[in-house]
Every structure is written in structure tokens, then in C-alpha cells.
Amino acid sequence: MDNGLSNFGFSRKTYNEILEDMEARAKELFGESVNLSERSPLGMFLQTIAWELSNVWEEIENSYYNGSALYAVGQALDDIVNNFGRRRFDGVKARGTIKIIGDEGTTINAGFVVGTRDGLLFETTKDITIPAEGEVTVEIEAKEIGIEYNIPAETITEIINPMAGVREIINEEPTTGGADIETDEQLRFRHLEALREPTTGDNIAQYRVWAREVKGVGNVKVLPTTPTKGYVTIVITDSNNQPADAELINEVFEYIDKLRPVNAGIYVEPATAKTIDISASVRLADGYNIQDVQERFIDAIEEYFSNISLVESYVSYAQVGKLLLETRGVIDYDDLTLNGNVANVELGNVEVPVIGDVGLEVI
């Protein structure tokens, strides 16, 4: 008897399969000559029942997958992890600072809106007055959540709501910390890892699970040795697997400090960025331009770097070459270098790779 289960999950019976089974059973009961044509009374009856049974199978399939953290998506996955006290992380707004240049004594209220030429908007987080020097630095926060608000220095230049006494603005440092809403796959991974890790309340796995329960944390490494006896050092990245900022470091410290054993102290530190410059000559297929190819290649490298952050001890030269060759539009490549060398790039114990200069030239 087919119960719908297989080695790869649930196998739903289709309408046609159900109808074929029912027609075969009708022939066993009433003989091979029984009229099962589409317009015959028995044929229409079997079609109707098969259609209803196919809907039942569909509902059973949904229940099967939505009841398992391995397969559930959306609200069904939320319901499963909620039973274990976990919640899907909301997105995070990027933060940074801007320098405002203007007239002494000009007061700028919190909520002063600035942006990039591409329309990404930020607002100041507190009231500020321009001093005698004619310039002042103030914190800003993105208007919306999302990774796209993590932008380079000197890209926030637009005053959205002009006011007298303010002449120019600029972000001298990148904005950081922005993250999208946790995806199903990210939530599933975090939940399953917590279930599979042999946590004991004071082992490495426990500290790793605790750190990942803080919104905005990406990868985590718990160091086997620390500068101070009786302390645990926890190294983290943000949700984009870049070095965590001070705010996230403090949030992780405060969260774990409430849960840790009384006889153990903790250090929480950010990973260290290691810039990886990539250059190569590429042969392109007809109809492709180098700008589009380079953007696709960078996207692939970003995903690769994210996957190996605080996990691998080196950036693989072979893997970068593979990703380049798999980039749509690339036929072949030559002269590939990582940081100027034809070799892997070693990563320190707490180093994570970040993309530096990427230069692809057409052969």
C-alpha cells in the first residue's frame, strides 16, 4: 500500500494516479468491459471522487511539510520555532554618522532627513547645534530596514529637507549593521543548529547558540583559549557576516551575561576584516558586457565569503576561479590573482574576508 512517504519526504498522489487506481479497481469488481468513459455515469462518479481525493492528498502533503522544521516555510515555520521560544528576526536598520557643515548656532532637530543620489534615506537620531567650527558630526539611522542601506563612505550627500544654516552634509565613514528580515533558510538553520548542538549550559556549543539568539548576529566562533583564566571569548560577525559594530557587540554581551554560569566571565569581540583584492582577465560570450559580468561575479564572491566567515581558515583560490568560470557570460579566464598572488589567502583565527578591489579585464 502506498502511504505517500518516500526516502525523500512526502510523495503526493496526483489526480491522474488516483483515477487510474480507481478505474483499475472498478475493472476488478465489474469486469474489463465496464464503461468508464468520461461521460458514463460510473466514469463521471470516479472522476469526481478522484478530484476530491487529490485535494485531500494535497492537504495531507501540506500538513506533512508544514509540521517539520526541515520543510516548513513562512508562517508554518514561524509556528514551529515559536514552540521552542524562538522568533524570526526582524530586519535591522543601518546606522552611521554624517558631518553637517553650516552656520554656527544652527540647531538641527532629530529626524533631519538626508540621503544618497540613489534615493536611500537616513535621518538624524538626536538634536544637534552647529558649533563655532562650522561643522558637527551626528548619528544617523536608515529610514527602512535592509542590507542595501550599508553603503560606502562619501555617498550620503543629499539634503532631503533643506533648512537655513545647513550648507553641506557627508558621511565620512560607511554605514553598517543593516540587515534584511531573516529568511526561511536562515531561521531554519539557526533553529536546527540549536537543536543539534549538544549544549550543556557552559560548553562552546551553548555560547554559540546564545550568541545566535541575538538579532543581527551572523557567524560565531568561541575561542578555545582566552587571555584571562575563567573567561570565554566569543567572536561574532553581523548578519551580513562582516565585523560586528560596537552596538551589536554590547547587545550580545548583555544577552549572554544574563545567561552565563556565575563562575565564567565573557569577552565578546568583533571579527577582523581581511580585504581580498581580486583581478583577472576574462573572455566573454557574445552579447555580454564586462560591467554586468563583474557585478554578477561580485555577488557570487559575497555569498562565498559569507559562507566561510569564521568557518574556514583560508580563501580558496580554486573556489574563486570556479565562481568566476561559472559567472554567466564568462567563457574562460586567465591571470587570476588574489591579493596579487596565485594562491590561497590565509585567514587568521578571527579574520573574515571582505571584498576589496575587483578588476576584471576583457581578453
ABEGO torsion letter per residue (X at the ends): XBAGBBAAEBBBBBAAAAAAAAAAAAAAAAEAABBABAABAAAAAAAAAAAAAAAAAAAAAAAAAAABAAABBEAAAAAAAAAAGBBBBBBBBBBBBBBBBBBBGBBBBBGBBBBBAAGBBBBBABBBBBBAAGBBBBBBBBABBEAAABBBBGABABBABBBBGBABBBBABBBBGBBBBBBAAAAAAAAAAAAABBBAGABAAAAAAAAAABBGBBBBBBBABBABBGBBBBBBBBAAGBBBBAAAAAAAAAAAAAABBAABBBBBBBBBBBBBBBBBBBBBBBGBBAAAAAAAAAAAAAAAAAAABGABABBBAAAAAAAAAABBGBABBBGBBBGGBBBBBBBBAABBBBBBBBBBBBX
